[in-house]
Amino acid sequence: MVTDTDTPTTTPTTPEQLKLLTVSDPPLQFRLDQRTRERGLAHVAAIKAQLAALAERRAA
């Protein structure tokens, strides 16, 4: 249950960019082969293109 006392009273004044940690040797369960990595990056690019097109339509 979330109450008003559970929420922080201050908010950051500037947005923060999240970033992935660089890990030289990730655990086996987190390793991806090249094909999976490329498919994932292509999927992210497609989603970004869809969001950009949606934003452009809304701005028009």
Sine and cosine of phi, psi and omega as CSV:
sin_phi,cos_phi,sin_psi,cos_psi,sin_omega,cos_omega
0.00,0.00,0.76,-0.65,0.00,-1.00
-0.98,-0.22,0.78,-0.62,0.06,-1.00
-0.88,-0.47,0.15,-0.99,0.00,-1.00
-0.88,0.48,-0.47,0.88,-0.01,-1.00
-0.97,0.24,-0.26,0.97,0.01,-1.00
-0.99,0.13,-0.28,0.96,-0.04,-1.00
-1.00,-0.01,0.60,-0.80,0.01,-1.00
-0.92,0.40,0.52,-0.86,-0.03,-1.00
-1.00,0.03,-0.26,0.97,0.01,-1.00
-0.88,-0.47,0.53,-0.85,0.06,-1.00
-0.84,-0.54,0.51,-0.86,0.02,-1.00
-0.89,0.45,0.58,-0.81,-0.02,-1.00
-0.99,0.16,-0.40,0.92,0.03,-1.00
-0.80,-0.60,0.57,-0.82,0.02,-1.00
-0.92,0.39,0.49,-0.87,0.02,-1.00
-0.92,-0.38,0.71,-0.70,0.04,-1.00
-1.00,0.07,0.83,-0.56,0.08,-1.00
-0.98,0.19,0.53,-0.85,0.02,-1.00
-0.61,-0.80,0.46,-0.89,0.03,-1.00
-0.98,0.20,0.59,-0.81,0.07,-1.00
-0.97,0.24,0.60,-0.80,0.07,-1.00
-1.00,0.06,0.85,-0.52,0.00,-1.00
-0.83,-0.56,0.85,-0.53,-0.07,-1.00
-0.95,0.31,-0.56,0.83,-0.04,-1.00
-0.66,-0.75,0.99,0.14,-0.05,-1.00
-0.92,0.39,0.39,-0.92,0.05,-1.00
-0.85,0.53,0.45,-0.89,-0.09,-1.00
-0.80,0.59,-0.65,0.76,-0.06,-1.00
-0.92,0.38,-0.24,0.97,0.00,-1.00
-0.97,-0.25,0.02,1.00,-0.01,-1.00
-0.99,0.14,0.66,-0.75,0.01,-1.00
-0.89,-0.46,0.57,-0.82,0.10,-0.99
-0.98,0.17,0.20,-0.98,-0.08,-1.00
-0.86,0.50,-0.67,0.74,-0.03,-1.00
-0.89,0.46,-0.70,0.71,0.01,-1.00
-0.90,0.44,-0.67,0.75,0.02,-1.00
-0.88,0.48,-0.72,0.70,0.00,-1.00
-0.91,0.42,-0.65,0.76,0.04,-1.00
-0.89,0.45,-0.65,0.76,0.02,-1.00
-0.90,0.43,-0.69,0.72,0.03,-1.00
-0.90,0.43,-0.61,0.79,0.04,-1.00
-0.91,0.42,-0.63,0.78,0.02,-1.00
-0.90,0.43,-0.69,0.73,0.04,-1.00
-0.89,0.46,-0.66,0.75,0.02,-1.00
-0.89,0.46,-0.65,0.76,0.02,-1.00
-0.90,0.43,-0.67,0.75,0.02,-1.00
-0.91,0.42,-0.67,0.75,0.04,-1.00
-0.88,0.47,-0.63,0.77,0.02,-1.00
-0.91,0.41,-0.66,0.75,0.04,-1.00
-0.89,0.46,-0.68,0.73,0.01,-1.00
-0.92,0.40,-0.62,0.78,0.03,-1.00
-0.91,0.42,-0.66,0.75,0.02,-1.00
-0.91,0.42,-0.64,0.76,0.04,-1.00
-0.90,0.44,-0.69,0.72,0.02,-1.00
-0.90,0.44,-0.62,0.78,0.02,-1.00
-0.91,0.41,-0.67,0.75,0.02,-1.00
-0.90,0.43,-0.63,0.77,0.00,-1.00
-0.93,0.36,-0.54,0.84,-0.01,-1.00
-0.97,0.26,-0.39,0.92,-0.06,-1.00
-0.98,0.21,0.00,0.00,0.00,0.00
